[in-house]
Amino acid sequence: MKLSRDISGQKLAQLLKIFEYKITRQTGSHLRLTTIKNGEHHITIPKHNPLRTGTLSAILSDVAEHIRISREELIERLRI
């Protein structure tokens, strides 16, 4: 499945709210998101616009693994 090439880090952080991720801190140009759903999990997202495809792919794979769904299903649910 192809990933969007024009999503920003800020937009991705907003989209991940549906999986109960919340911004817990910001250091420089990076956001730290945390969820306690399925156990505590942290991810760091650069506030770049747009995110590089490899960075986006790695973040999505990490989130999908934590919430125990396929990466493709995660992409469909986020509509990106």
C-alpha positions as CSV (number, residue, x, y, z in Angstrom):
1,M,0.0,0.0,0.0
2,K,1.4,3.4,-1.0
3,L,1.9,6.0,1.7
4,S,1.0,9.6,1.4
5,R,3.9,11.8,0.6
6,D,2.5,15.0,2.0
7,I,1.7,14.3,5.6
8,S,3.3,16.4,8.3
9,G,4.4,15.3,11.7
10,Q,1.8,17.5,13.4
11,K,-1.0,16.0,11.3
12,L,0.2,12.4,12.1
13,A,0.1,13.2,15.8
14,Q,-3.5,14.5,15.4
15,L,-4.5,11.3,13.5
16,L,-3.0,9.0,16.1
17,K,-5.4,10.5,18.8
18,I,-8.0,7.8,17.6
19,F,-5.6,5.2,19.1
20,E,-5.4,7.2,22.4
21,Y,-1.9,8.7,21.7
22,K,-1.4,12.0,23.4
23,I,1.4,14.5,23.0
24,T,3.3,14.3,26.3
25,R,6.2,16.7,25.4
26,Q,7.9,18.6,22.6
27,T,11.6,19.1,22.4
28,G,12.7,21.3,19.6
29,S,11.2,20.0,16.4
30,H,10.1,16.6,17.8
31,L,6.9,15.5,19.4
32,R,6.7,12.7,22.0
33,L,3.4,10.8,22.0
34,T,2.4,8.3,24.6
35,T,-0.5,5.8,25.0
36,I,-1.4,3.5,27.8
37,K,-3.7,1.4,25.6
38,N,-2.3,-2.2,25.5
39,G,0.4,-1.1,27.9
40,E,2.5,2.1,27.9
41,H,4.1,3.0,24.5
42,H,6.0,6.0,23.4
43,I,6.8,7.2,19.9
44,T,8.7,10.3,18.7
45,I,7.6,12.1,15.6
46,P,9.6,14.9,13.9
47,K,7.5,18.0,13.2
48,H,8.7,18.0,9.6
49,N,6.5,19.0,6.7
50,P,6.3,16.6,5.0
51,L,7.6,13.6,6.8
52,R,10.0,11.4,4.8
53,T,8.4,8.2,3.6
54,G,10.8,6.0,5.5
55,T,10.2,7.9,8.7
56,L,6.5,7.7,8.3
57,S,6.7,4.0,7.4
58,A,8.8,3.2,10.5
59,I,6.4,5.1,12.8
60,L,3.4,3.4,11.4
61,S,5.0,-0.1,11.7
62,D,5.8,0.6,15.3
63,V,2.3,1.8,16.1
64,A,0.7,-1.1,14.3
65,E,2.8,-3.6,16.2
66,H,1.9,-2.1,19.5
67,I,-1.9,-2.0,18.9
68,R,-1.7,-5.4,17.3
69,I,-3.2,-4.7,13.9
70,S,-1.6,-4.9,10.5
71,R,0.1,-1.9,9.1
72,E,-2.3,-1.9,6.1
73,E,-5.3,-1.8,8.5
74,L,-3.7,1.1,10.4
75,I,-3.2,3.1,7.2
76,E,-6.8,2.5,6.3
77,R,-8.1,3.5,9.7
78,L,-6.0,6.7,9.6
79,R,-7.0,7.4,6.0
80,I,-3.6,8.4,4.9
